[in-house]
Amino acid sequence: MMKPSGILLFMISVFLLLIAVALYFPKNGIQISPDLRLHFFSPAEILAGNREEYADISEILRMQTLLSDTMLEEYASYNPSADTAGASIDKLLAGITRIEYPDGDSSILYPFFSSLKDLETANELVRILHYGDSQIEDDRITSYLRNKLQTRFGGSGVGLVPVAPFYPYGFSMTQTNSDNWYRYVVCGNRDTTLTHDRYGALGGFGTYIPENNLVDVENETVEAWVRFSPSYYSYQNTKRFKQCRIFYGFNNKPFIIEIQIRDSLIDAEMLPASREVKMMQWEFDEPQEELMLKFKGNASPEIYGIALDDASGIAVRLPGVNIGASNNVALNIDTAVAESQGEQPLLGTPLPLGPASSSDGGSNSWVTALLVVLLVVGGTIGILIAFYMIWRTRSANTP
């Protein structure tokens, strides 16, 4: 049995060895494999404690002050002073990243600007697809662009949204769903068992019965729902819509769809089986801010999106395709399905706006590295002490 002095010696030896490792362990860690780097704490980190570090936002504050000074007030009255405007505009332009056109040809947007110009006299709806990653999917950037365009050219509503979002969607429109929706996407966690590419303009579709599991519910009715309501963070233009359209198709059997406004049933339809993309549309006499859709049946259609917008003006859709920081990816979306949603053929390739946000695994890696070091150090010291105790025992038993 080990004596208290032996236990104390063991603990002191462990602490001394850990301090020695902390002093001489490389600051940037040791690369074990392409995906694993071994880190170890330093004495400075132990002695410093939990010290909070703050980012330097002085430049942001300076730009905010610049935007709030008299230069913008003078521009609002269309009477800026030349001296104030000259220096300030140069500073503002220095921080602007311009749109990059293929081969530097800005004329590719001329048809778009022509359509905007025609909106002043034509009662038409111009649809815009804004492709990006998860930042686009939550409408953080698109909402600002949509509001500016709708304020200038008319239109309302959030546009085309998926029936089964990847995560709760609540920036411009609060969307809640029943928990039995299944989401199929063209990028990211793609279901390789699908034998088609009918992903639609949003790069995905949803069903309330698994795509390859129709037999289990053949004799029972499955119900699913989706509810839209105003968001506290939304622009006024986005909160209201004058029509609702559902793009669906390829259902083997009929299904029932109900639409409720303020918990009152206003319509119910039984839609027949279909082997093509269909659209169900409701137009409202007054702008609406909320509605609920219910789907019932023992065979689910593929639902490619729900459009909440106006009959004219601007409708900005936000296909959030989570491609992250990867290179350009081909969407491989069935053109006929995309065009049936009222869009032009999907040409070109989406470009990521920046690295996708991902969870930082640094803390977990640090804990793993520490456990590995402790196991190695503790095992080594234990073996040494064991040999020492054996040697001491034998020395004591030797005449």
N, C-alpha and C positions, 0 to 999 in steps of 0.2 A: 504493500500500500504506500502511495506517495505521501511524503510528509508535507506539512504546510510550507516549509521552506522550499521544497521542490516545486510546489504549485506557484509560489511567488516568483521563483527563478524562471519558470516557464513563461509566466505572463510578462515579466520584464524583458525576456528575450524576444517575445513576439513583438512588443511595442518598439524595441530598439531596431528590430529588423524591418518593421513597417516604416519607421522614420528614415532608415537608410534607403529603402526602396523609394520613398517619396522624394528624397533629396536628389537622387540620381536618375529617376525615371524620366524619359524624354517628355518634354513639354507637350509635343504634338501627338504623343502616344506611339504605340507600336502597331504597324499594319500586320494583322494576322492573316487576313484574306481580303479579296476585293470588297467584301461587304461587312467586314468586321475589323475595327481598330480598337486596340486595348489601351485604355486610359487609366491613370492613377492620380489620386489627389495629391496636391502639393502642400507643404507646410503653410504657405501663405493663405491657402483656401481655408485651412483649419483655424488659423489664428484670426483671420479677417471676420469670421462669422457670416451671418446673413446680411450682406451689404447690398442695398438696392442700387441699381445703376439705371440712369435715365438717359434716354436718347436726346441728342442735341437737336432741338426744334427751333433754334434761333432763326434759321433761314426761312422756315415756314411762317414764323411770326412776322418776319420782315416782309415777306410777300403778302401776308394778310394786311399788314399796315399799308403796303403799297396799293392794294386793291381798294382800300377804304379811304384813301386820301382825296384831295380836291380834284385830282385829274379825272376820276370817273364821274364825279358830280358834274364837272364841266362838260364831259362827253354826253352825259344824259340830257343836258340842255342844248346839245349841238353847238356849243360855243367854247371849245377848249382853248386854253392858251398854248401857243406854239412852244414856249420854253418848257412848260411842265410836261406836255404830251411827248415831246421828242425824246427826252431822257427816259421817261417811264416806259414808253412803248418798246424801246430797245431792250430794257430789262425783261419785260414780259415776253417778248418774242424769243429771247434766249432760252426760255424754258419750254418752248412749244415743240412737240414732236409732230412733224407733218405726216399726212397720209402717204403711204408708199404705193405707187401705182405700178402695175406690171410694165416693165420696159419704160417707165417714166411717162406713160401715156395717160394723161388725165381725161382724155376724151371719152373713155369708157363709161364715165358717169354722165355724159351729156344727155342720153335718153332719160335718165332718172330726173335730172333737173328739168327737162322738158315736161315730164309728167307732173312735177310739182307746180310748174307754171300753169299747166292746163287746169289744175284743181281750182283756180280762181273762178273759172267759168263753167267747168264740168262737174256734174254730180257723180263723181267716181271715187273708188277706194283704191289707194295706192298701198300696196303691201311691201314691207321691208323685212328681210331676213337678216338677223344679226347673229352670226355664228361665233362661238367662243367656247371658253371652258366653264368651270363652275361659277366664276364671277358673273358670267352672262346668265347662267341658268337661274341665279337668284335675283336677276334684274337690277343689279347694283349700278351698272353703267348704262344699260339700255333705257332705264327709266328716265334718266335725265335727257337723253336724246329724243325719246318718244314725246316727252312733255314739251320740249322746245318745238318739235315739228308739229304736234297737234295744236299747240297754241297759235302757231303761224298759219297752218294750212287746214286746220279743222280735224275732226275725228275724235274718238273717245275709246275708252276701254283698254284692257291690258293686251289684247291681241290673242294669238294662238298659244295655248299652254298645254302641257301634257296632262293626261288624265291621272297618271301615276307618277308624280315627281320623285326625284331621287331622295330629296329631303324636304322637310316642311317649307313650303313656298309662302312667304309672307311679307315681302318688301312692298310690292305694288298691289297685291291682292291676296287676302288670306284664303288659303285653300286647305280644306280638311277632307280626308277620305276614310272610307271603311278600310279595315285592315286586311281585306282579302283581294287586293289588287296585285297583279304581277307585272313587272316592268321588263321590257326587252329593248335593249339598246344596241346601236351599231358599233359603238366604241366602248372601251373599258371592259366591264364584266359582261362580255357578250355570250349569249347562250349558243353554244356550238351545235346543239341538237336541232336548231331550226333549219328547215330546208328551203327557206326563201329569204328575200331581202326586202320585204315590204315594211320598211321602217318609217316611211313618210317624211315630210319636210322637217319634222323636229328631230329626226334621227332616232326615233324610238316609238313604241306603241305599248299599250297596256291592255290586259284582259283581267276579268274577275274569276276566270277558271284557267288553270295552267294550260298553256298552249298544247301540250302533248298529253293531257290527262282528261280527256272528255268522257271516257267510259264510266268513270267512278260516279259521276253525277247525272247519268242519263235519265234517271227516274226521279230526280229531285230538282226543285227550283232554287237557284242560287241568287241572292240579292246583293248588290253593291251600290254604293252611293259616293257622290262627290259634292261638296258644298263650297260655294264662293261667297265671300263677304268682304266688306271694305277693310283696308289696312290703315292703321293710324299714320303710317309713314308715306302713304301714297299721295301723288299729285291729284288734284281735283279732276282733271281730265280722265285719269285712269280709273277712278272710282266708279264712273258711270259707263254704261253700255246700252245700246239700243237694239242689239240682236245677239242671238246665241246660235252657233252652228257647231254640230258634232260631225266629225269625219270618221267613218267606221267602215267595216266591210269584212268579207270572208267569214261570215258566220254560217255554220252548217244548219242551224235551225232558227226559227223566229225567236225574237226576244222582245220584251216590253220595256219601254222607256217612259219615265214620268218626269215632269218638270214642275217644281214648286217654287213659288215666290212668296217670301215672308210666311213660310209654313202653310201656304194655301196651294192646293193642287190646281194648276191652270190647264194642264193638258196631259194626256196619256196616249201613247201610240204603240201598236204591235207592229214591229218591222219584220218583214219576211226574210227568209234565208237569202244569202247573196254570195256570189263568187267574184265580186268587184267592189270597188270603193264607192260608198254612198255618202250623202250629206243630208242631215236632218237640220232644219232651220226654223227658228222662232223669231219673229219681229215684234217689238213692243211699242205700244203707243206712247209711253212715257219712258224716259231713261230709268234703268234699274241699277241697283247697287249690290244686290245679292240674289242668289238663286241656288237651288239644290236639284241635282239630277239623280234619279234612281234607275238602275238597270236590273231586270229580272229575267231569268231564263235558265235552262239547263245546257246551254251552249253559248259561249261568250263570243262576241265579235272582237275583231282587232280594232281598237280605238286609237286613232292616230293623232288626235288633238281636239281641243275644245276652243273655239274662237269666241271671245267676248269683245265686241268692237262696235263700230258704227257702220252705216251703209255708205258713208262717204268720208273723205278726208284721209288721214294717215292711220295705218294699222301696222304696228311694229311687233314682229314675232321674235322670240328669243330662244332659238334652239341651243340649249346648253349641252354641247357635246364634250364630255370630260376627256379631252386629249392631253391636257396638262402640258408638260414641258417637252413632250416628244416632238419628233419632226412632223412635217405635214402628213396627214393621213387621208386616204380616200374614203369617202362616206359610203360608197357602194349602196346607194339607195335606189330602189326601183323607181325609175323615172315616171312611169304611168301613175304610180301611187302618189308621188309628189305633185305631179301636175294636176291630179284630181282634187287637190286641196286648194286649187286656185292660184298656184305658184307657177312660175316659169321653170323650165328644166333646170335641175341643179347642176351647174357647171362650175369648175374650179375646185379649189381645195381650201378648207378653213385653216386659218393661221392662229396659233395660240397667242394670246395676249401676254402671257408670261408663265412662269412655273406655277403649276397647280399647288394649292395649299395642301400640305400633308402634315400628319402628326409628327412631332419631333421625337425621334427615338433616342436622342442623346442621353436622356436620364436613364432609360432602361439599359443602354449599352454600358453606362458608367457603373451601374449596380452589378451587372453581369461581370464586368472586368474586375471589380473589387472582390466579388465572391471567388472568382478564379484565383486571384492573387492570394487571398486569405487561405484558400484550400491548399495551394502550393506551399506557401510559407508555413502554415500550420502543420501540414504533413511533414515537411522537412524538419522542422523543430521537434515534432513529436518523435520522429525516427531517431534524431540525435539524442534526445533525452532518454529514449528507450535503451539505446546502446550504452549511454552513460550509466543508467541504473543497473543494467546487466553487468557492466564492467565493475561497478562499485560493489555489487552483491558478490561477485566472484572474488574480488579483492578482499572483502571482509571474511569470506569463508576460507581463504587460503591461509594455512598455518604460518 
